Amino acid sequence: MSKIKRGKPAQRGTGGDRNELQTLIHARTPLPTNCRPGRADRINLSYREFIMWCGQVPLMDISSSAANQCRNENDSVRDVMRGFVTDTQRTLDEAPLSRTQIIAIALTALMGAVDGYDVLAMAYAAPGITEEWQINKATLGIALSSGLAGMAFGSLTLTPLADEFGRRKMILAVLAVMGLGILLTAFSRSVTELSLLRVFTGVGMGALIPIIAPLAIEYSNVHRRRLALAIMTIGFPLGATLGGFAAAALLQYHGWHSVFLLGAAATLGLLVAAYFWLPESPAFLIARRGPRALELYNDYLRRCGHEPALQLPAPNAEGPKHSSYVTIFAHRQWTVTITLAAIDMLYLMTVYYVLSWTPQLIVDLGHTSAFATMAVSLGAMVGVLASLAIGLIGINVPLRWITAGLMTGLSITTAAFGIGGFSTMGLVLLVAVTGTFLYGGTTAINGLIVNSFTVDSRATGAGFVMGVGRLAGVISPALAGFLFTAGLQRPSVSVMISLCTLMAASLVLFSRQLRSVQGDLERS
């Protein structure tokens, strides 16, 4: 039988030794006889790897105990095998996206869409709730903020579990929480009950985006990571757009309860789809290296149309010896974490003011609830195009510059919405431009956040930053409601809150802590 040449170590991943080994892998030969009993148990190799290390081909029906009777006498075959292990990761990085990867990235976009609809469902239903229950703006502001309070809690507490137990398991869990919560919200009978159920639903919503944001780039090859993140991010405005059109149609013939029933049906349907078609993140499997990591990693490779690996590729960095929270506040990392949290919080002060109050403010200008919903949905649709444009922009444009520019634009349009008096067409145009800056800026800042943490702590880091940011979501709508009730008018409130995003843009552009962070996901 042909054997692997001995003596001089094989070149990793190249040369005749590798080709010969690849041929032998698919053969079927008896258990090797040239390996002597010895110290195999000290080598800590799998049965398949050990037999190949002996210079022979494994038989699938030979027990692991038989493999433990062999030991290798030189390292040439192991050198070749290491080349194969390296190649599996290189293949995922360089090969075109497979159908499995495309479906997985598309599912992250659909999850973003569900999240976008669920977040705005309360804003869509707000005029109907106000009319039916006869509540003032201060009370409405509390109801609008309650879901965001749950989101902050979910980001800070549930997201780290994705770095510990896996992205897929946590996604299924949070989708179940969201679906149940929004379903029960449809049957609320008081503001208190509604607010509590929005907190419960928000716990799931808060954990979802920080998990799927890193997941999108972990499914992608190295050349399409920014685009994959953009596709995931456009799910939010897409959900707001299509969901807004659907909500507008429902509100013409049904009550506000129908808005939440639609969200529940979409969320629970996506839960079923994710159960069947969403694989575990390969980057997580490599980083955490759990008991079934190699099995799940090979299952992912097979689904992507690649040969299975003999062992897991080496992680890019050594896994954390402490909890993920300790890691994101470690030396040289804590300043980046705190800076990003401050930027996200300032930015979202304006974002959630726009998302939560724009429909009601448009109604206050004399337009119908259906028109307000349609206008907000149009802004979200334009935001989809802006997000895709950012994903397609080449790596020659630093992401920090894009982020700062879009934040500045959002600050200007938010102030303009408060100051100017607009015709119907001018109002629609302003909402569309605002959507461009808002959703484009969200895509850009998500890229900065995800790229600032290692795989081992990526979900925790994103969860912490976005969780702190969503505290602004709790504060902003409620603060605006109290300011309106106190007698301040739309121009004053809008200008005050727009300054928060202008400060965020300044931090992005001039902060020393972010200058070392590569804004281009293609290099991560």
C-alpha positions in Angstrom: 0.0 0.0 0.0 1.1 3.5 -0.7 2.4 5.3 2.4 3.2 8.8 3.4 6.8 9.6 2.9 8.8 9.8 6.1 11.7 11.9 7.2 11.6 15.4 6.1 8.5 17.2 7.4 5.8 17.9 4.9 5.1 21.5 3.8 1.9 22.7 5.4 -1.0 22.6 3.0 1.1 22.1 -0.1 3.0 19.5 -2.1 2.8 15.8 -3.0 2.5 14.6 0.6 -0.7 16.6 1.0 -2.1 15.3 -2.2 -1.2 11.7 -1.3 -2.8 12.0 2.1 -6.0 13.5 0.5 -6.1 10.4 -1.7 -5.6 8.0 1.2 -8.4 9.7 3.2 -11.0 8.3 0.9 -9.5 4.8 0.7 -10.3 1.8 3.0 -7.4 -0.1 4.4 -6.8 -2.4 7.4 -5.8 -1.1 10.8 -2.1 -0.2 10.5 0.4 -2.8 11.7 3.5 -0.6 11.8 2.4 1.4 14.8 3.5 -0.1 18.1 1.6 0.1 21.5 2.9 3.0 23.5 1.9 6.5 24.5 -1.0 7.3 22.3 -3.1 8.2 25.3 -0.7 11.0 26.1 -1.0 12.6 22.7 -4.7 13.5 23.2 -5.8 13.0 19.5 -9.0 11.8 18.1 -9.1 8.3 16.6 -9.3 9.5 13.0 -6.4 12.0 13.5 -4.3 9.5 15.4 -4.5 6.8 12.7 -3.7 9.3 10.0 -0.8 10.5 12.1 0.5 6.9 12.0 0.7 7.2 8.2 -2.4 5.1 7.4 -6.0 5.6 6.6 -8.7 5.3 9.2 -11.5 2.8 9.0 -14.8 4.2 10.3 -15.7 0.9 12.0 -12.6 0.5 14.0 -13.0 1.4 17.7 -11.2 4.2 19.5 -9.6 1.6 21.8 -7.9 0.1 18.8 -6.5 3.5 17.8 -5.0 3.8 21.3 -2.7 0.9 20.4 -0.7 3.0 18.0 1.8 5.8 18.2 3.6 7.8 15.7 7.4 7.7 15.0 7.7 11.0 13.2 5.7 14.2 12.6 5.5 14.4 8.8 1.9 13.4 8.5 0.8 15.6 11.4 2.4 18.6 9.6 0.3 17.8 6.5 -2.8 17.5 8.7 -2.2 20.9 10.2 -2.2 22.3 6.7 -5.6 20.7 6.1 -6.9 22.2 9.4 -5.7 25.7 8.4 -7.3 25.2 5.0 -10.8 24.6 6.4 -10.8 28.1 7.9 -9.2 29.6 4.8 -11.8 28.0 2.7 -14.6 29.5 4.7 -12.9 32.9 4.5 -12.1 32.8 0.8 -14.8 30.7 -0.9 -18.0 32.2 -2.3 -20.9 32.2 0.1 -22.9 28.9 0.0 -26.6 28.6 0.1 -26.5 27.7 3.8 -24.5 30.9 4.5 -26.9 33.0 2.4 -29.9 31.6 4.1 -28.4 32.1 7.6 -27.5 35.8 6.8 -31.0 36.3 5.4 -32.5 34.9 8.6 -30.5 37.5 10.6 -32.1 40.1 8.4 -35.5 38.7 9.0 -34.8 38.7 12.8 -33.8 42.4 12.5 -37.1 43.0 10.6 -39.1 41.4 13.4 -37.2 43.4 16.0 -37.8 46.6 14.0 -41.5 45.9 13.8 -41.8 45.0 17.4 -39.9 48.1 18.6 -42.2 50.3 16.5 -45.4 48.4 17.1 -46.0 50.6 20.2 -45.4 53.7 18.2 -47.9 52.5 15.5 -50.5 51.7 18.1 -49.9 54.8 20.2 -52.6 57.1 18.5 -55.2 54.3 18.9 -54.2 53.6 22.5 -54.3 57.3 23.3 -57.8 57.7 21.8 -59.3 54.5 23.4 -57.9 55.0 26.9 -57.8 58.8 27.0 -54.3 59.1 28.4 -52.0 62.2 28.3 -48.6 62.4 26.6 -46.7 61.9 29.9 -48.5 58.6 30.4 -48.0 57.6 26.8 -44.3 58.4 27.1 -44.0 55.9 30.0 -45.7 53.3 27.9 -43.4 54.0 25.0 -40.3 53.7 27.2 -41.4 50.5 29.0 -40.4 48.2 26.2 -37.1 50.0 25.9 -36.4 49.4 29.6 -36.8 45.7 29.0 -34.5 45.9 26.0 -31.8 47.5 28.1 -32.2 44.7 30.7 -32.1 42.0 28.0 -29.0 43.4 26.4 -27.1 43.5 29.6 -28.2 40.2 31.1 -29.1 37.7 28.4 -26.6 38.6 25.7 -23.5 37.3 27.6 -25.1 33.9 27.6 -24.7 33.7 23.9 -20.9 33.8 24.4 -21.2 31.0 26.9 -23.9 28.6 25.6 -24.0 29.5 21.9 -25.6 32.0 19.5 -28.2 29.6 18.2 -29.6 28.5 21.5 -30.0 32.1 22.8 -31.6 33.2 19.5 -34.3 30.5 19.8 -34.9 31.5 23.5 -35.3 35.2 22.9 -37.6 34.7 19.9 -39.8 32.6 22.1 -39.9 35.4 24.7 -40.6 38.0 22.1 -43.4 36.0 20.5 -45.2 35.3 23.8 -44.8 38.8 25.0 -46.2 40.6 22.0 -49.0 38.1 21.7 -50.1 38.9 25.3 -49.7 42.6 24.7 -52.5 42.5 22.2 -54.9 41.6 25.0 -53.8 44.3 27.5 -56.6 46.0 29.3 -54.8 48.9 31.1 -51.7 51.1 30.7 -50.0 49.3 33.6 -50.6 45.8 32.1 -49.5 47.1 28.7 -46.3 48.5 30.1 -45.4 45.4 32.1 -45.9 43.2 29.0 -43.8 45.6 26.9 -41.0 45.2 29.5 -41.2 41.4 29.2 -41.2 41.6 25.4 -38.3 44.1 25.5 -36.1 41.6 27.4 -36.1 39.4 24.3 -35.8 42.3 21.8 -32.9 43.7 23.7 -30.9 40.5 23.4 -31.7 39.8 19.8 -29.8 42.5 17.9 -26.5 42.2 19.9 -26.5 38.5 19.1 -27.3 38.5 15.5 -25.0 41.5 14.7 -21.8 39.4 15.3 -23.6 36.3 13.9 -24.0 37.9 10.5 -20.3 38.5 10.0 -19.4 35.1 11.5 -21.5 33.4 8.7 -19.9 35.5 6.0 -16.6 35.1 4.1 -13.9 37.7 4.7 -14.8 39.8 1.6 -18.5 40.2 2.4 -18.5 40.9 6.1 -19.5 44.6 5.9 -22.2 43.7 3.4 -23.5 40.8 5.6 -23.7 43.2 8.6 -25.5 45.8 6.4 -28.0 43.1 5.2 -28.7 42.2 8.9 -29.1 45.8 9.8 -31.5 46.6 7.0 -33.8 44.1 8.5 -34.8 46.7 11.1 -35.9 49.4 8.7 -37.4 46.7 6.4 -39.5 45.5 9.3 -40.4 49.0 10.1 -41.3 49.7 6.4 -43.3 46.6 5.5 -44.7 46.3 9.0 -45.7 50.0 8.9 -47.6 49.6 5.7 -49.3 46.5 7.1 -50.1 48.3 10.4 -51.5 51.3 8.5 -53.8 48.9 6.5 -54.9 47.2 9.7 -55.6 50.4 11.6 -58.0 51.5 8.9 -60.3 48.5 9.6 -59.3 47.2 13.0 -58.1 48.4 16.4 -54.6 48.8 17.8 -54.7 45.2 19.0 -54.2 44.0 15.5 -50.8 45.6 15.3 -49.5 43.4 18.1 -51.2 40.2 16.7 -49.4 40.7 13.4 -46.1 41.0 15.3 -46.7 37.9 17.3 -47.5 35.8 14.2 -44.3 37.0 12.4 -42.1 36.4 15.4 -43.3 32.9 16.2 -43.1 32.0 12.5 -39.5 33.1 12.4 -38.8 31.0 15.5 -39.8 27.9 13.6 -37.6 28.9 10.6 -34.6 29.5 12.8 -35.0 26.2 14.5 -34.6 24.3 11.2 -32.3 26.5 9.2 -30.0 28.5 11.5 -26.7 26.7 12.3 -24.4 27.5 15.1 -21.7 30.1 14.5 -18.5 28.5 13.2 -16.5 31.3 14.9 -18.1 30.5 18.3 -17.4 26.8 17.9 -13.7 27.5 17.2 -13.4 30.0 20.0 -15.2 28.0 22.7 -14.2 24.4 21.6 -17.0 22.6 23.5 -17.5 18.8 23.7 -19.5 18.7 20.4 -17.7 21.6 18.7 -15.9 19.5 16.1 -19.1 17.6 15.2 -21.1 20.8 14.8 -18.3 22.5 12.9 -18.1 19.7 10.5 -21.9 19.7 10.1 -21.6 23.4 9.2 -18.8 22.6 6.7 -20.8 19.9 5.0 -23.9 22.1 4.8 -21.7 24.7 3.1 -20.4 22.1 0.6 -16.9 21.7 2.1 -14.9 18.7 3.3 -15.1 18.1 7.1 -12.1 19.0 9.3 -10.0 16.5 11.3 -9.8 19.0 14.2 -10.9 22.5 14.9 -8.8 25.3 13.5 -6.8 27.2 16.1 -8.7 30.3 17.4 -7.3 33.7 16.4 -6.7 34.5 20.1 -6.6 32.5 23.3 -10.1 32.2 24.8 -10.8 34.3 27.9 -9.9 32.8 31.3 -12.5 35.0 32.9 -16.2 35.9 32.3 -16.9 37.8 29.1 -17.7 41.0 31.2 -14.2 40.8 32.7 -12.8 40.5 29.2 -14.5 43.6 27.8 -13.3 45.6 30.7 -9.7 44.2 30.6 -6.6 46.3 30.2 -6.7 48.4 27.0 -10.2 47.3 26.2 -12.2 49.1 28.9 -11.7 52.5 27.4 -13.0 51.4 24.0 -16.0 49.7 25.7 -16.9 52.8 27.7 -16.4 55.2 24.7 -18.6 53.1 22.5 -21.3 52.9 25.2 -21.3 56.7 25.5 -21.5 57.2 21.7 -24.3 54.7 21.4 -26.3 56.2 24.2 -26.0 59.7 22.9 -26.9 58.6 19.4 -29.9 56.6 20.5 -31.3 59.5 22.5 -32.1 61.1 19.2 -33.0 57.8 17.4 -35.6 56.7 19.9 -37.1 60.2 20.1 -37.5 60.1 16.3 -38.8 56.6 16.2 -41.2 56.9 19.2 -42.6 60.4 18.7 -42.6 61.1 15.0 -46.0 59.4 14.3 -47.7 61.3 17.2 -46.1 64.6 16.2 -47.3 64.2 12.6 -50.8 63.5 13.9 -50.5 66.7 16.0 -49.8 68.6 12.8 -53.3 67.7 11.6 -52.6 64.5 9.6 -54.3 61.1 10.1 -52.8 58.2 12.0 -52.6 56.2 8.7 -50.7 59.1 7.0 -48.2 59.3 9.9 -47.6 55.6 9.7 -47.1 55.7 6.0 -44.6 58.6 6.3 -42.5 56.8 8.9 -42.5 53.7 6.8 -41.3 55.6 3.8 -38.4 57.0 5.9 -37.5 53.4 6.9 -37.7 52.3 3.2 -35.1 54.9 2.2 -33.1 53.8 5.2 -32.9 50.3 3.7 -31.2 51.8 0.6 -28.8 53.8 2.8 -27.8 50.7 4.8 -27.2 48.7 1.6 -25.1 51.5 0.2 -22.9 51.5 3.3 -22.4 47.7 3.0 -21.3 48.1 -0.6 -18.9 51.0 0.0 -15.3 49.9 -0.4 -12.8 49.5 2.4 -11.1 52.7 1.3 -13.7 54.7 3.2 -13.1 54.6 6.9 -16.2 53.5 8.8 -15.6 56.1 11.5 -15.9 58.9 8.9 -19.1 57.4 7.5 -20.6 57.0 11.0 -19.8 60.6 12.1 -21.2 62.0 8.9 -24.5 60.2 9.2 -24.8 61.1 12.8 -24.3 64.8 12.0 -27.0 64.5 9.3 -29.5 63.0 11.7 -28.8 65.8 14.2 -29.6 68.4 11.5 -32.8 66.8 10.2 -34.1 66.2 13.7 -33.6 69.9 14.5 -35.2 70.9 11.2 -38.3 68.8 12.0 -38.8 70.8 15.1 -38.0 74.2 13.7 -39.6 74.4 10.3 -43.2 74.4 9.1 -43.6 72.1 6.1 -46.1 71.3 3.5 -47.3 67.7 3.2 -44.8 66.9 0.5 -42.0 68.7 2.4 -42.8 66.7 5.5 -42.6 63.4 3.6 -39.3 64.4 2.1 -37.9 65.4 5.5 -38.9 62.1 7.0 -37.3 60.2 4.1 -34.0 62.1 4.5 -34.1 61.5 8.3 -34.6 57.8 7.6 -31.4 57.8 5.5 -29.3 59.2 8.2 -31.0 57.3 11.0 -30.8 53.8 9.6 -27.5 54.3 7.7 -26.0 55.5 11.0 -27.3 52.5 12.8 -25.5 50.2 10.2 -22.3 52.1 10.6 -22.2 52.2 14.4 -23.1 48.5 14.6 -20.0 47.8 12.4 -17.8 49.8 14.8 -19.2 48.0 17.8 -19.0 44.4 16.5 -15.4 45.0 15.2 -14.2 46.3 18.5 -14.4 42.9 20.4 -13.0 39.5 19.9 -15.1 36.5 19.1 -15.0 35.2 22.7 -16.7 38.3 24.0 -18.3 39.8 20.9 -21.9 39.2 21.9 -21.2 40.4 25.5 -19.4 43.5 24.2 -22.2 44.3 21.7 -24.8 43.6 24.4 -23.2 45.9 26.9 -22.8 48.8 24.5 -26.2 48.4 23.0 -27.8 47.8 26.5 -26.3 51.1 27.8 -27.4 52.7 24.6 -30.9 51.5 25.1 -31.0 53.2 28.4 -31.3 56.3 26.3 -34.3 54.6 24.7 -35.9 54.5 28.2 -35.0 58.1 28.9 -35.6 59.8 25.6 -39.3 59.1 24.9 -40.3 59.6 28.5 -38.2 62.8 28.8 -39.8 64.1 25.6 -43.3 63.3 27.0 -42.7 65.2 30.2 -41.2 68.1 28.3 -44.3 68.3 26.1 -46.5 68.1 29.1 -44.5 70.8 30.9 -45.3 73.2 28.1 -42.3 73.0 25.8 -43.1 73.0 22.1 -41.9 70.7 19.3 -39.1 73.1 18.2 -37.4 73.3 21.6 -37.6 69.6 22.4 -36.4 68.6 18.9 -33.4 70.9 19.0 -32.4 69.8 22.5 -32.4 66.1 21.7 -30.7 66.6 18.3 -27.6 67.9 20.2 -27.0 64.5 21.7 -26.3 63.0 18.2 -24.0 65.9 17.4 -22.0 65.1 20.5 -21.9 61.4 19.5 -20.5 62.3 16.1 -17.8 64.3 17.7 -16.7 61.4 19.9 -16.6 59.0 16.9 -14.5 61.4 14.9 -12.1 62.7 17.5 -11.9 60.0 20.2 -8.4 58.5 20.5 -9.8 55.2 21.8 -11.4 54.5 18.5 -8.5 55.4 16.2 -7.0 52.0 16.8 -10.2 50.2 16.0 -10.4 49.1 12.4 -13.7 50.1 11.0 -13.4 47.7 8.1 -14.8 44.3 8.9 -12.9 42.8 6.0 -9.8 43.0 8.1 -11.2 41.6 11.3 
